[in-house]
Amino acid sequence: MDELRSPAYWVGHFFTIAATIIGVYYAAVVGFDAALKLDLVKADRSTYFVAESMYKELDFNVHNIDKYIERVKNERYVYNEHLASIKLNDYVFQASKNSESMFEIEPKLLTEVSIYYFTVGNAIEHYYESGKQSPSSLMKVVQRETQKLKEQKTLERLAAYNKGLADSVEARGISLDQPGIAI
């Protein structure tokens, strides 16, 4: 009982309790900070993979459409055989609609890509499925939208966006070479 009356007893317990509270507080702050940084890196990494896949798909589409444009460039009339099997590959774009990472991409870039897919995709769909468009009117839409995409430098800006995102993620010590490996 004499210990309870001793000031040394109370001072020692006070410091023990205070040290425990301070230690738990700092551990929580550091743990939260680490978890937040990890979450941000994972989000940026996912956004990079979506944006890079979108870039590659869009680049493929523009090069593919350019072949059709080149094929009919010197033709007086555009016929169905000039456009045989013209298609727009939109697998990544369609699949990305369900990804949170899709909406991390710069809105202006995303809008330009979306308008291209919408306009060209609708033109091709109406040409094939409904027969409402003539081959020459389809090519006018395809040429106009492809030219607009090039003038806006959408592909170049998307590539630069991806490069910046990749550099940021790799600067935080995360490799982008192995997309299937979790952080």
ABEGO torsion letter per residue (X at the ends): XAAAABAAAAAAAAAAAAAAAAAAAAAAAAAAAAAAAAAAAAAAAAAAAAAAAAAAAAAAAAAAAAAAAAAAAABABBBAAAABGBBBBAAAAAAAAABAAAAABBAAAAAAAAAAAAAAAAAAAAAAAAGABBAAAAAAAAAAAAAAAAAAGAAAAAAAAAAAAAAAAAAAGBBAABAABBX
